[in-house]
Amino acid sequence: MSPTDFDRLIDRRDTASQKWEKYRDQEILPMWVADTDFMAPPSVLAALHERVDHGVFGYTNTPATLNERVCERLQRRYDWTVSSDQLVWLPGLVCGLHLACRAATEPGATVMTPQPIYPPFMSAPRLSEREMLTLPMVRDNGRLRIDFDALEQAITPATRLLLFCNPHNPGGTVYRREELEQLGQIVLRHDLLVCSDEVHCDLILEPGLEHIPLASLSEELAARTITLMAPSKTYNIAGLGCAFAVIPDAQLRRQFQRVRKGIVPDVNLLGYTAAEAAYADGDAWNEAQLNYLRGNRDYLVEQINALPGLKLDPIEATYLAWIDVSGAKLENPAHFFEQAGVGLSPGRDFGDDRFMRLNFGCPRAWVEEAVDRIRRGLLNSLPA
């Protein structure tokens, strides 16, 4: 079967898959953690086979060709000029959030983050012994976005860092240029630093929308921004642990490097190998994946909104559906869906227990099966 056959049902049981092991020996479809059930691109598989056949797996430096490829990619896709020395390679995005809190602030400083948000955004400040301030987001014409007025009003003299996510997880919002410019003006006006998680930048589903890195808006804003990116979500290679930070400001970059030294390991050689192959030859594969994901998304939006008590707004990016379950009046939403046979991510982990997050980065047959199970569960819960 071809790696671009997204309908292929790949058995991930007994492979130590975090996603599938959670419900081992249970009749529950795992649709929670953000990895897909698609085979990685052919170029990635070929590069990994070649590297394994080489047979030596010693300590590895970042390949100069990978740095060059990333810089070329950022220039080509976003008109964003980045030099190799501004890249810091990491074994994942989450450690980047933690390092940003430690590098950009002192103990006791305030770190701001919107909510709902990917859980490490909320744990990183606390584990870094920083004060955390969460900002409720607003739903604007079906889009979940930062309330910029509330953001500016909440800033205090102790506020130093904003953790930002674009495309937003959960909800899939793609921030428009004018919104990013408004955010940038607030950042500059209040002398803030920003850590911008842009790991889902290559997963824009809505035609006509584009990803714009916050740091690409101006050199002044770039000097205040740590941008986090990775090929992991796009090409389903998260298990290989390869990500990078773009930190244009030399002093901030040195501080970031200092706090990671001896604690955060380097990327492993297979992670580098997969990343370079994905960025070199993975664009056509990703276009096919995006078309498939759009079909899954459209099906899911139509079907979920036809179910009693559930609501799903349009999804602009990512393969993660943020489902409003408040109308179903469920006492324990996570348990309800597991009982129905579908394992979702509880909204309470993201800061809003009215929602559940569903990963539709999987074969359509599983999406259809999940909808059928949810439908039966809801109908069985209605009073006789």
N, C-alpha and C positions, 0 to 999 in steps of 0.2 A: 504493500500500500504506500502511496505517496505521502511525504510529510505535509503536503499542502491539502490533503484530504481531511478537512476539518470535521467531517461527519464520522470519522473513524472512532470507534469506541476502544480506547486504550486501557487495558486493565492495569491499574496502578496499585492494586492490593498486593501485599507482601513485598513492597519495594521500600518500606520505611518512609512512605510519603506522609508528611505531617497532615496534609489535607485528608487523606483517606484513612489513616490510622486512628483518627479521632473517633470514628464510628465503626471501628473494626467489629465484624461479626454482627452488625446491626443493619436492619433494612432502612438505612437512612442515606439519602444522596448528599454527599458533602459539597456544599456550595457556599462555603464561608471564607476561608483565607484566600488572599488575592494571588493565586497562581492558576494558570489555565490548565486544561486537560488536553492541550494540543502538543504534538511533537514539534520540537524546535526546528528552525529552518534547515534545509539541506546543506547550505554553506557552513552552518555551525557544526552540524554532525560530521561533515567531511573534515573540517579543520580539527575537531577533537579526535577523530580516528587517526589522522596523520600525526598529531602530537603524541597520542598514546603509543602509536607504533614506534615512535622515536625511542621510547622506553626509559628515558631519564627524567626524573621529576625533582630536580634540585631547587634551591632557592632561586627566585626569579625577579629580575628587575622589570619595571614597566617597559614594554616594547616602545621604542621611539616611534615606530610606525603607527602604533595605536594612538599615541598623543597627537601625532600629525593628522590622523584620520578624524579624531574627535574635533580638533580645531577647524579642519576643513568642513566638517558636517555642520558645526554651529554657524560658520560663516555662510554656507550655502542655504541652510534652511531658515535661518533667523536674521541674516545680515548682522551677525554678532561676532566681532573680532576678539578672539581669545588666543593667548599664546600658551605654549606647552608648559611654561613655568608656572602658570596660574592654575594648573590642574593638580588636584590632590586625590590620589586613588585610594579607595576605601573598600572594605569587604562587605559593605551594605549601606543602605540609606539611614537606618535607625541609629547606628553609631554616629553618623554625621549630625543628626539632630542633637545628640548628647554632647558631642564635641563642640558644636556651635554654641550651646548654652554655656559651656565652660570657657570657650575661647573669647566670646564676645561680651561676657558680663563678669562681674565680681560676685562673690557670695552675698546674698541679701538683695541683689538687684531684682527688678521685676521683669518677667518674661511674659509677653502677651501671646495668646493664641485664640483663633476663632473656635467656635463650638457649634455643632458637632464636628469632630475631627478624628483622624486616624489616631488611635490610642497613644502611641509613643509621643505625640505632640504634648500630651498632658503629663506623661510620666517623666519625660526628659528634664523639665525644669525642677520638679520635685527631687529627683535623684541627684541633680546637680546642686542642690541646696540653694535654689533660687525661688523667689516668690512667683507664683503663677497667677495670672489674671486671664480668665476666659471671657470671650466676647460672644454673646448669642448672635447667630447669623439670622438673616431675614430671607424669606422666600419672596422673590420678586418675579412675577409672571412665570412661575414654575421653576425659577432658578434660585438655588441656594447661594447666597453671596454675603460677603462682609458688609456690615452696616458701617459705612465710613464715618458718618457723624458720631455714632456711638464709640467707634474706635478712637477718634480724636479726643472726645470728651473724657475718655477713660485714662488717657495718658497722664502720668504723674512725673515729677522729677526723678523718681526711682526707676522709671521705665527705660529699659535699654535695648531690648531685643523683641522683635516680632517674628513669630514662626508662621510662615505663610505656605499655602498649598495650592498649586495651580498646574493642571486641572485639580479641582478640589475632590478630596476623598474624605467622606462619602458625598454622593450627589452628582459628581461628574461635571460640575460647572467649569466652563472655559472662560476665563476673565478676558474682557474686551480691552482694546488698547486704551480707551478713555477711562476705564475703571482702573487699570494699572497706573495710568498717569496720575489719577486722583490719589491712589495709594502712595505713589512715589512722592507726591507733593507733601503728604502728611509725614512721611518718613524723613524727608529733608527738613521740613519745618521744625520737627521736634528732635532732630539729631539722633534718630534711631538707627539700629542695625537690623538687618533682615536675614533670616535663613529661609530660603524659598525651595520647598520640595517640589520638583517638577518631573518626578519619576514617570508620570503617565503622559508626558508630552507627546509621545508618538502614537497615542491611542485616541485621537480626535475622531469622533464618529459623525458628528453633524456636518454635512457638506456646507462649505462657505465659511466655516470657522477655522481659525488658525491659532497655534500656540505661540505666545510671545513671551520670551523670558523676561522677567522683571528687570534683570540687570542689563538687558540690551537697550533699555530706553535712554540711558545717558551714562557718561563716564562717572558723573557725580554719584548717581545711584548705584552703579556697579561697584564703586569703592566702598559701599556700605552693605554689600550683599554677598552672602554665601549661597550659591546655587547648587542644589543636589540633583543629580541625574544618574540614570543607569539604564542598561539594556535589559534588565531583569524582567520587568513586567511585560514589555513588548514582545520579547522573543522567548518567554517562558524558560529563562535560565537563572532564576533566582537562587537555586540551590548551588550554583557555582560561585556565588558571592563576589560580585564585581560591580562597583559603583564609583562615582567620582564627584568631587566638589570643585566648582569653579570659584576661585577667590582672587579677584584682581588686585585687591589692596595688599601690598607686600607685608605690612606690619600685621594685619589681621591673619594673613596666611601663615606667617611665622608663629603666631600665637596658637593657631589651629594645629599646626604641626607639633608644637611643643606639648600641648595637652594630650595629644594622641600617642606620643613617643613612649614606647615600651609597654603600652596598654592595648592599643588597637593594632592587630596584625596587618601585614601586607596582603594584597590580593594573591591568591594562588595562581599558578601558571595556567591551569585549565580555564579559570575565570577570565584571564587576559585573552587566551586563545579564542574563547567563545565570543567575547565582546568584540574583538577585532573582526572576526568573521561576520558577525551580525551587522556591524556598522558598514562593512565593506560590501556585502552582497545581500543584505536582508530586506531592502526596501520593497522590492516587488512581492516578496513573501508577505510582508506586513500589509501591503495594500490588499492582498487576497484575504488576509485575516480580518482586516477592518470591514471589508464587504460582508464577510460571514457574520461578524459581530453585529453589524447593523441589522441584519436579518433577525438575529436572536433578540436584539433590543426591541425592534418593532413588534415582533410577536409578543414579547413579554409585556410591553406597555399596553398593548391591546387587551391581552388576556387578564392581566392583573387588575386593570381598571374595570373589568366586567365582573369581578368577584365582590361579594358583599363585604363592606367594611375596610377594603384595601384601596390605596391610591398610589399611583406611581407617576411622578412628573417626568417630562422628557429628559433624556440622558444625553448630554452633549459629548462626553468623553468617558473613558475607562470602560471596563466590562463589569461594573459594579452597580447594581440597582439598589436605590435607597427607597424602600417601600414604607409608606405611612400605614401602620396597622392600627392606629388609634381608634378608627371607626368600628373595628371588630370587637372592641371591649374585651381584650384577652387579659386574663389575670397574670399569666406568665408567657409572653409571646415566644421566647426561645423554646420553652418546653412544649408549647402547643405545636410549633412547626416540626420539632423533632418527633413528636408523637404522630404527626401527619406523614413523617418519612422524609423530611427535608431539613438538612442542617445549615442554618444561616448564622450570620454574625449578629449578635444582639446589639440593638441601637444604644443600650445603656453604656456599652463599652466605649462608644463614641461621644457620649454626653447627651443622648436624647433617647429615652426608652419608649418613645412613641413609634420608633422605626425599627426595621430589620434590614440588613444588607445582604443581597443575593448576588453571587458571582455567576454571571452567565457566559463566562469564557470557557465553554465546553460544547460538545456536540449538541445539535438541536434536539436530538432524541431525548437527551437528559433534561433539557429545558422544558420540553413538552411534558415529560414524566413528572417533573417538579410541579408544574402548574396543575396537572391532574391530581397529584397528591394534596396540594394545598386546597384545591377546589373541594375535594372529598372531605378533607378535614374541616373546612368551614361549614359545609352543608351538614355534616354530622354534629357540629356544635350548636346548630340552631335548635331552639325549642321545638318539641314535637307538636 
